[in-house]
Amino acid sequence: MTVNTQAIDVVYHNGTIYTADEQDTFCQAIAIGEGYIVAVGSDEEVMRLAGPETEVIDLQGKVMLPGIIDSHMHPFWGGKQLRGCNLNYAALSVEETLAIIQKHIDNDPFNGENDWLTVRAWQRQAMTPVGADMSREALDSLNTRRPVALFSNDCHTLAANSRALEMLGIDENTPIPADGKIARNEAGRLTGILEDAPAMRAFDSIPSGTPEQNVQIATHVQQVLNEQGVTTVMDTRVFAEQLEAFAVLRDRGELTVRMLGAKEVTPDSVDGPQDAARAIDEIAEFNRSWNDAEWTPAPGFGTTHVKFFVDGVLQPPTMTASLLEPYRENRGTHDAPDWQPSERYGDLYFTAPVLEALMVECGRAGIHPHTHTVADGAIEMVLNAVEKMRAAYPGKDVRPGLAHNELVAPHQYDRFAKLGATAVLSYQWGGLPGVLIDEEREMLGDARFEHMEPAARFLDAGARLAYGSDWPIDRLDEWYNLQVGMTRRAWDSEGNPAGPRLDTDRDLTLIEALRSATIDAAYMIAREQYIGSLEVGKLADAIVLENNLFEQPVEKVYQTKVMRTLVGGKIVYQA
């Protein structure tokens, strides 16, 4: 046991405390003073340090862990989704979707013709019947003059009515973008569908709420995060507007989650490789304006990253994720499929010279790159760029995080390890329904499908894993997501299997899953000196659970209930 010299404010004892240190140590007791961890060890050792003013809390055998670090999410987007019109990720027909939207319009107090209605949690890929899709014409049938925009749950598709397209400044003369699609029909008329970066840019340009409304959203967001045991988040497409809302809470002493952010460099903002230094310098300036150089028990900000959006989405009908070998396409129908080779490789939104120049500039500036890389073509481009950055700045502490990695080429796992790149995974994506497993196997072929949604393969190659929910792409359900990582299948609300096991990798162990959401996530976000494990000298970010994860079947992890969440030793959530 190591002991700090600080005064001890509280001792938690008689517990099952998983520290997530290098040895995966368990202990019985932990002492906290002035927001820091002062001592860890046995009940006898730590209780001996308690003074007359020390609060003593009996854990009664319950589990205490480091707070969850969600290292890839979009918290402000998620907060907005918790308010307003929400399709709740349901599989709906066009008619059912329109009925829900119309009901919201009819009861919405904000009904001026310039009041935007943004509809969220739209599950485009699951629309019924198979092959159905939303359109401009369908949205124009709504009884409203308001601009209406549906934003898909994967944040890669926006469907707009004519009024929304008009207010976005998009018409038939709008140029075809390099980093996505603005769909047109055979007659050249806009269908109302925007995909990938154009969808995100359009959504970002929709006027948001007032500053005070944004603060209300931020307040709600941190509450739902703390309730699930989350103490630190990484917003992987952050804007000043979002940080300003959380800054109000910080300045009031009401911030209850540590906020990190990665501001995006878009492909259209860089005029060739020679412009990379300017782009990264702008990111560096933004980061300096928000980053807290030292972290204290009181939550604050960390902005030392940059985001690059490299490819699109793997699943049909989008199929814009970049592959090393082309997709197979269904030339038949859903009921009578005919899968044939194609010349379709998906999309890369950066050229290799531009991305390599940006990555090298990250090395120069000491900025950690965080990339959207769904498939092996995008992964290869990023790893090549990281290799050039490592050669240009050997020994520089730059920590690339590649997010999603749904389809990986066999040779790439070792490259992650050798280049010091972290695989950032949303484990719930491995819980695929049987119909999608069959479809993706046909789309990729058997050999490639064997590397679909890998997780443990990275660890077995010596690479590091970090967990990120990607909320609101999916529901915010951290413990369900971790359970899918340990079972590789979906589960229903009653705890029964809701699909076949995805037999393309071994299951993660409980310790492996927990480390990816604690100390290894802390490493990826470059804050492991402060958080991620319960060790002396670190900030006292911890959670107490009602159930004992270590003595129950893995099929029950989704039922985990957080009893108490601590950030810097302060109770920010109490069941």
C-alpha positions in Angstrom: 0.0 0.0 0.0 1.2 3.5 -0.9 -0.1 6.4 1.1 -0.2 10.1 0.1 0.3 12.7 2.9 -2.9 14.5 2.2 -5.7 14.6 4.8 -8.3 11.9 4.4 -11.9 13.1 3.9 -13.5 9.7 3.4 -12.7 6.0 3.5 -14.7 3.4 1.5 -14.0 0.0 3.0 -15.3 -3.6 3.0 -15.7 -3.6 -0.8 -14.6 -5.4 -3.9 -12.5 -2.6 -5.5 -11.1 -3.2 -8.9 -8.3 -0.7 -9.4 -7.5 -1.2 -13.1 -3.8 -0.7 -12.3 -1.1 -2.5 -14.3 -1.6 -5.7 -12.3 -5.4 -5.6 -12.3 -5.3 -5.4 -8.5 -8.3 -5.8 -6.3 -8.4 -4.3 -2.8 -10.9 -3.8 0.0 -10.6 -0.1 0.9 -9.7 3.2 -0.6 -9.1 6.6 1.0 -9.9 9.9 -0.6 -8.6 13.4 0.4 -9.2 16.7 -1.3 -10.5 14.9 -4.4 -7.5 12.7 -4.8 -6.9 9.0 -4.0 -4.8 9.0 -0.9 -4.5 5.3 -0.2 -5.6 1.9 -1.4 -5.2 -1.5 0.3 -6.8 -3.8 2.8 -9.5 -2.7 5.3 -7.0 -2.9 8.1 -4.4 -0.8 6.3 -6.6 1.9 5.1 -8.9 2.2 8.2 -5.9 2.7 10.3 -5.4 6.1 8.5 -8.9 7.4 9.2 -9.0 10.4 11.6 -11.8 11.7 13.8 -13.1 13.9 11.0 -13.0 11.1 8.3 -16.2 9.9 6.9 -16.3 6.1 6.8 -18.5 4.4 4.3 -19.1 0.6 4.4 -19.4 -0.8 0.9 -20.9 -4.0 2.3 -19.0 -6.0 -0.3 -20.2 -4.0 -3.3 -18.0 -3.4 -6.3 -16.2 -0.1 -6.8 -14.5 0.7 -10.2 -12.9 3.6 -11.9 -15.4 5.8 -13.6 -16.4 4.9 -17.1 -14.5 6.8 -19.8 -16.5 7.0 -23.0 -13.8 7.9 -25.5 -15.9 8.3 -28.6 -19.3 9.9 -28.5 -21.3 13.0 -29.5 -22.8 14.2 -26.2 -24.4 17.4 -27.3 -26.0 15.7 -30.3 -27.2 13.1 -27.9 -28.6 15.7 -25.6 -30.5 17.4 -28.4 -31.9 14.0 -29.3 -33.3 13.6 -25.9 -35.6 16.6 -26.6 -37.9 17.1 -29.5 -39.1 14.6 -32.2 -37.4 11.2 -31.8 -38.2 8.1 -33.8 -36.5 6.0 -31.1 -34.4 3.9 -33.5 -37.6 2.0 -34.6 -38.0 0.0 -37.8 -40.8 2.1 -39.4 -42.4 2.5 -42.8 -42.5 5.8 -44.6 -46.2 6.2 -43.6 -45.5 5.4 -39.9 -42.6 7.8 -39.9 -44.7 10.6 -41.4 -47.5 10.0 -38.9 -45.1 10.4 -35.9 -43.7 13.6 -37.4 -47.1 15.0 -38.1 -48.3 14.3 -34.6 -45.3 16.1 -33.2 -45.9 19.1 -35.5 -49.5 19.3 -34.5 -48.5 19.5 -30.8 -45.3 21.6 -31.1 -45.6 25.1 -29.7 -42.7 26.2 -32.0 -44.7 26.2 -35.2 -43.6 29.2 -37.2 -42.7 28.7 -40.8 -39.0 29.3 -40.1 -38.9 27.1 -37.0 -36.8 24.1 -37.9 -38.0 20.6 -37.0 -35.1 18.1 -36.7 -36.2 14.5 -36.3 -33.7 12.2 -34.7 -32.9 8.5 -34.2 -34.2 7.7 -37.7 -33.1 4.1 -38.5 -32.8 4.5 -42.3 -31.4 1.0 -42.9 -34.3 -0.6 -41.0 -37.2 1.1 -42.8 -40.0 -1.2 -43.9 -40.6 -2.9 -46.2 -37.0 -3.7 -47.3 -35.8 -1.1 -49.8 -38.1 1.7 -48.5 -36.6 5.1 -48.1 -37.5 8.6 -47.1 -37.7 11.3 -49.8 -38.2 15.0 -50.3 -41.7 14.3 -51.8 -42.8 12.3 -48.8 -41.7 15.0 -46.4 -43.4 17.6 -48.5 -46.7 15.8 -47.9 -46.6 16.8 -44.2 -49.1 19.5 -43.3 -46.6 22.2 -42.5 -44.6 25.1 -44.0 -41.7 24.4 -41.6 -38.3 23.1 -42.7 -38.1 19.4 -41.7 -35.0 17.4 -41.6 -34.5 13.7 -40.5 -31.1 12.9 -39.2 -30.3 9.2 -39.3 -29.2 7.3 -36.2 -25.7 6.7 -37.7 -25.4 10.5 -38.4 -24.5 9.8 -42.0 -27.8 10.6 -43.8 -30.1 13.6 -43.7 -33.5 13.7 -45.4 -34.9 17.1 -46.1 -38.2 18.5 -47.3 -38.2 21.2 -50.0 -38.4 24.0 -47.5 -35.3 22.7 -45.6 -33.3 22.3 -48.8 -34.2 25.9 -49.7 -33.1 27.2 -46.3 -29.9 25.1 -46.5 -29.1 26.7 -49.9 -29.1 23.4 -51.7 -30.6 23.1 -55.2 -30.0 21.3 -58.4 -27.1 23.5 -59.2 -25.2 22.7 -56.0 -21.8 21.1 -56.9 -21.3 17.4 -56.1 -19.1 17.3 -53.0 -15.9 15.3 -52.6 -16.8 13.8 -49.2 -20.3 12.5 -49.7 -23.4 12.7 -51.8 -26.3 15.0 -52.5 -28.7 12.6 -54.2 -30.5 13.3 -57.4 -33.0 11.1 -59.3 -32.7 10.1 -62.9 -34.1 13.5 -64.0 -31.5 15.3 -62.0 -33.9 16.5 -59.3 -32.9 16.5 -55.7 -34.3 13.5 -53.8 -33.8 15.3 -50.4 -31.2 12.7 -49.3 -27.7 13.9 -48.2 -25.1 11.4 -47.2 -21.9 11.5 -45.1 -20.2 14.8 -44.7 -22.8 16.9 -46.6 -25.4 15.5 -44.2 -23.3 16.4 -41.2 -22.5 19.9 -42.5 -26.2 20.5 -43.3 -27.2 19.4 -39.8 -24.6 21.5 -38.2 -25.8 24.6 -40.1 -29.3 24.3 -38.8 -29.8 27.0 -36.1 -29.6 25.6 -32.7 -31.2 26.8 -29.4 -30.4 29.8 -27.4 -27.3 29.8 -25.2 -29.5 29.1 -22.2 -31.3 26.2 -23.9 -27.9 24.8 -24.7 -27.0 25.0 -21.1 -30.1 23.1 -20.3 -29.1 20.4 -22.8 -25.6 20.2 -21.3 -27.1 19.8 -17.8 -29.4 17.0 -18.9 -26.5 15.3 -20.8 -24.2 15.1 -17.8 -27.0 13.8 -15.6 -27.8 10.8 -17.8 -24.1 10.2 -18.2 -23.4 10.2 -14.5 -26.4 7.9 -13.9 -24.7 5.3 -16.1 -21.3 5.7 -14.3 -19.7 7.9 -16.9 -17.2 10.4 -15.5 -15.3 11.4 -18.7 -16.3 11.7 -22.3 -14.6 12.5 -25.6 -16.7 14.5 -28.0 -15.3 13.4 -31.3 -16.7 16.2 -33.4 -16.7 19.2 -31.0 -17.7 22.8 -31.6 -17.1 25.9 -29.5 -20.9 26.3 -29.1 -21.0 22.9 -27.2 -18.0 23.7 -25.0 -19.5 27.1 -24.2 -22.6 25.4 -22.8 -20.5 23.1 -20.6 -18.3 26.0 -19.6 -21.3 27.8 -18.1 -21.8 24.8 -15.8 -18.1 24.7 -15.0 -18.1 28.4 -14.0 -21.1 27.8 -11.8 -19.4 24.9 -10.1 -22.0 22.5 -11.6 -20.0 20.6 -14.2 -20.1 16.9 -13.2 -18.3 15.2 -16.2 -14.8 15.7 -17.6 -15.1 17.0 -21.2 -12.6 16.2 -24.0 -13.1 17.2 -27.6 -11.7 16.7 -31.0 -12.4 19.5 -33.5 -12.7 18.3 -37.1 -10.6 19.2 -40.1 -12.8 18.6 -43.1 -11.4 17.6 -46.5 -12.8 20.7 -48.2 -11.0 22.9 -45.7 -7.5 21.9 -46.8 -6.3 23.1 -50.1 -3.7 20.4 -50.8 -0.8 19.0 -48.8 0.9 22.4 -48.6 -2.1 23.7 -46.6 -1.8 21.0 -43.9 0.3 23.1 -41.5 -2.2 26.0 -41.6 -5.1 23.6 -40.8 -3.3 22.0 -37.9 -2.1 25.3 -36.5 -5.8 26.4 -36.5 -6.7 23.3 -34.5 -3.8 24.0 -32.1 -5.1 27.5 -31.5 -8.6 26.2 -30.9 -7.2 23.5 -28.5 -5.2 26.1 -26.6 -8.2 28.2 -26.1 -10.1 25.4 -24.3 -7.6 23.0 -22.9 -6.9 22.8 -19.2 -3.2 22.3 -19.0 -3.5 20.6 -15.6 -6.5 18.6 -14.4 -7.8 19.1 -10.9 -10.6 17.3 -8.9 -13.1 19.9 -10.3 -14.0 18.7 -13.8 -12.9 20.8 -16.7 -11.8 20.4 -20.4 -9.2 18.6 -22.4 -8.7 19.6 -26.1 -5.5 18.1 -27.4 -7.0 16.1 -30.3 -8.2 16.6 -33.9 -10.8 14.6 -35.9 -10.5 13.3 -39.5 -13.5 11.8 -41.2 -11.9 9.4 -43.6 -14.7 7.1 -45.0 -18.4 6.4 -44.8 -20.8 3.6 -43.8 -20.4 -0.1 -44.5 -24.1 -1.2 -44.4 -26.4 -1.1 -47.4 -27.8 1.0 -48.9 -25.1 3.5 -48.2 -22.0 1.4 -48.7 -19.6 4.3 -48.6 -17.0 2.7 -46.3 -13.7 2.3 -48.1 -12.6 -1.3 -48.9 -9.3 -2.6 -50.2 -11.2 -4.9 -52.5 -14.6 -4.1 -54.0 -18.0 -4.7 -52.6 -20.2 -7.5 -53.9 -23.6 -6.1 -54.9 -27.1 -7.6 -55.0 -28.2 -7.5 -58.6 -31.4 -9.3 -57.8 -34.1 -8.6 -55.3 -34.4 -9.0 -51.5 -36.4 -12.2 -51.9 -34.3 -13.5 -54.8 -30.8 -12.1 -54.2 -28.1 -12.4 -56.8 -24.8 -11.2 -55.3 -22.2 -10.4 -57.9 -18.7 -8.7 -57.9 -18.7 -5.0 -58.5 -16.2 -2.2 -59.1 -17.5 -0.3 -56.1 -14.8 0.3 -53.4 -16.6 2.9 -51.3 -15.3 6.4 -50.7 -12.2 8.0 -49.3 -12.8 11.6 -48.3 -9.1 12.6 -48.1 -6.5 11.9 -50.7 -3.4 10.1 -49.4 -1.0 13.0 -49.8 -3.3 15.4 -47.9 -4.0 13.0 -45.0 -0.3 12.1 -44.8 0.6 15.8 -44.6 -2.0 16.4 -41.9 -0.8 13.4 -39.9 2.8 14.6 -40.1 1.7 18.1 -38.9 0.0 16.4 -36.0 3.4 15.0 -35.1 5.0 18.4 -35.3 2.3 20.1 -33.2 1.9 17.2 -30.7 -1.8 16.8 -31.5 -3.5 13.4 -31.2 -5.3 12.4 -34.3 -8.7 10.7 -34.0 -10.1 9.2 -37.2 -13.4 7.8 -38.5 -12.2 4.6 -40.2 -15.0 2.1 -40.8 -13.3 -0.4 -43.2 -9.9 -1.7 -44.3 -9.4 0.8 -47.1 -9.7 3.8 -44.8 -7.7 2.0 -42.1 -4.8 1.3 -44.5 -4.7 5.0 -45.5 -4.6 6.2 -41.9 -2.0 3.6 -40.8 0.2 4.6 -43.8 -0.1 8.2 -42.7 0.7 7.3 -39.1 3.8 5.5 -40.3 5.0 8.6 -42.0 4.3 10.7 -38.9 6.3 8.2 -36.8 9.2 8.3 -39.2 9.2 12.1 -39.3 8.9 12.5 -35.5 10.3 9.4 -33.9 9.7 9.2 -30.1 7.0 11.9 -30.2 4.2 11.2 -27.8 1.3 11.3 -30.3 -1.5 8.8 -29.8 -3.6 8.0 -32.9 -7.1 6.6 -32.3 -8.8 4.9 -35.1 -12.6 4.6 -34.5 -15.0 2.0 -35.6 -12.9 -0.5 -37.5 -15.8 -2.7 -38.5 -13.9 -4.5 -41.3 -10.2 -5.0 -40.8 -7.7 -6.7 -43.1 -5.7 -9.5 -41.5 -2.3 -7.7 -41.7 -3.6 -4.6 -40.0 -3.8 -5.8 -36.4 0.0 -6.0 -36.2 0.3 -2.6 -37.7 -1.9 -1.1 -35.0 0.4 -2.6 -32.4 3.7 -1.6 -34.1 2.5 2.0 -34.8 1.1 2.6 -31.3 -2.5 3.2 -32.7 -5.5 2.5 -30.5 -8.6 0.7 -31.9 -11.6 2.6 -30.6 -14.7 0.3 -30.7 -18.4 0.5 -30.1 -18.9 -3.1 -29.0 -22.7 -3.1 -29.6 -22.1 -3.1 -33.3 -21.0 -6.7 -32.9 -24.6 -7.5 -31.9 -25.9 -7.9 -35.4 -29.3 -9.4 -36.3 -29.1 -12.6 -38.3 -30.5 -11.1 -41.5 -27.7 -8.4 -41.5 -25.0 -11.0 -40.7 -26.2 -13.0 -43.8 -26.3 -9.9 -45.9 -22.9 -8.6 -44.9 -21.4 -12.0 -45.5 -22.7 -12.0 -49.0 -21.6 -8.4 -49.5 -18.0 -9.1 -48.4 -17.5 -12.8 -49.1 -16.5 -15.4 -46.5 -12.8 -14.5 -46.2 -13.3 -10.9 -45.5 -16.3 -11.5 -43.3 -14.1 -13.4 -40.9 -12.7 -10.0 -39.9 -16.0 -8.2 -39.4 -16.4 -6.3 -36.1 -13.2 -7.6 -34.5 -12.2 -6.7 -30.9 -10.1 -9.3 -29.2 -8.0 -9.7 -32.4 -6.5 -6.3 -31.6 -5.5 -7.3 -28.1 -4.1 -10.6 -29.2 -1.9 -8.7 -31.7 -0.6 -6.5 -28.9 -2.6 -3.4 -29.8 -4.7 -1.4 -27.3 -8.5 -1.1 -27.2 -10.5 1.9 -26.1 -14.3 1.8 -25.7 -16.6 4.5 -27.1 -20.4 4.2 -27.3 -20.7 6.6 -30.3 -24.0 7.9 -28.8 -26.4 9.0 -30.2 -25.7 6.6 -33.1 -27.1 4.0 -30.7 -29.0 4.4 -27.5 -26.9 5.4 -24.5 -26.6 2.0 -22.7 -23.0 1.6 -21.6 -23.4 -1.7 -19.7 -25.4 -3.3 -22.5 -22.6 -2.3 -25.0 -19.9 -3.8 -22.8 -22.0 -7.1 -22.5 -22.1 -7.3 -26.3 -18.3 -7.0 -26.4 -18.2 -10.0 -24.0 -20.8 -12.1 -25.9 -20.7 -10.9 -29.5 -24.5 -11.1 -29.8 -27.5 -8.9 -29.3 -29.8 -9.2 -26.3 -33.5 -8.3 -25.8 -34.8 -6.4 -22.8 -35.5 -9.6 -20.9 -31.9 -10.8 -21.2 -32.5 -13.4 -23.9 -30.4 -13.7 -27.0 -31.8 -11.5 -29.8 -29.6 -12.8 -32.6 -26.9 -15.3 -33.4 -23.4 -15.0 -32.1 -21.1 -13.2 -34.5 -18.4 -15.9 -34.8 -15.6 -13.8 -36.2 -13.6 -13.3 -33.0 -13.3 -14.6 -29.4 -15.3 -12.9 -26.6 -13.7 -10.2 -24.6 -13.2 -11.0 -20.9 -14.8 -8.8 -18.3 -11.4 -7.4 -17.3 -10.5 -6.6 -21.0 -13.8 -4.9 -21.5 -13.5 -2.9 -18.3 -9.9 -1.8 -19.1 -11.0 -0.6 -22.5 -13.5 1.7 -20.7 -11.1 2.9 -18.0 -7.4 2.9 -18.1 -6.8 2.1 -21.7 -9.4 4.7 -22.8 -7.5 7.1 -20.5 -4.3 6.3 -22.4 -5.9 7.0 -25.7 -7.2 10.4 -24.6 -3.8 11.1 -23.1 -5.1 11.5 -19.5 -3.9 8.3 -17.9 -1.8 10.3 -15.4 -5.0 11.7 -13.9 -7.8 9.1 -14.4 -8.6 5.6 -15.5 -7.4 3.7 -12.5 -7.8 3.8 -8.7 -4.2 4.5 -7.8 -2.7 6.8 -5.2 -2.2 10.3 -6.5 -4.9 10.1 -9.2 -8.2 11.9 -9.2 -10.9 10.2 -7.3 -13.3 9.3 -10.2 -15.1 6.2 -9.2 -18.4 4.4 -9.3 -20.1 2.0 -6.9 -22.3 -0.7 -8.4 -25.4 -2.4 -6.9 -24.5 -5.8 -8.4 -21.2 -7.7 -8.4 -20.0 -8.0 -12.0 -17.3 -10.4 -10.9 -19.7 -13.0 -9.4 -22.5 -13.0 -12.0 -23.0 -14.4 -15.4 -21.8 -12.2 -18.3 -25.4 -12.3 -19.6 -26.4 -10.1 -16.7 -24.0 -7.3 -17.2 -26.7 -5.2 -19.0 -28.6 -5.1 -15.7 -25.8 -3.2 -14.0 -27.1 -0.4 -11.8 -24.8 2.4 -10.6 -25.4 3.3 -7.0 -23.0 6.2 -6.7 -20.8 8.2 -9.1 -17.8 10.2 -7.9 -15.9 12.8 -9.9 -12.9 14.2 -8.0 -14.2 12.6 -4.8 -17.5 14.5 -5.1 -20.8 12.6 -5.3 -22.4 13.6 -8.6 -25.0 10.8 -8.8 -26.6 8.9 -6.0 -29.2 6.2 -6.8 
